[in-house]
Amino acid sequence: MFLTATGVQFLCRRRPVRQIFMPGSGSTILSMAGITMAVAIPSPTILFAAALFREAAKDWANLAA
């Protein structure tokens, strides 16, 4: 998850706020879908992917604020 956070910070360094919020929103939606799938289909891989999307969404929101 640290690598995800670092990658998001490098990608968003000089972008306007609007360009930061759009991928952050998408990551939040993918994270929630992944958590729903992980509950329905017990899969650690899906749960791990959902956690990475959540981390990316959190970092995009922190950088935009």
Phi, psi and omega in degrees: 000330178298320179295324176296315180297317180294318179297318179296319180295322177290325180289330188256013186303310187241032181262150175292162185300320182299321179286345176272323183290325183297308177293331177296320177295317179297321178294323178295317179296315179296325178295314180294322177294321179294321178294319177298317178293322181293329177285319181288318180242103183299098182222118179294331180295316179294320179296320178295318177297319178297322178294322177294318177295323178296318179297318179296317180297320179296316181292321177298318179294321179294322180288329181284335184282000000 
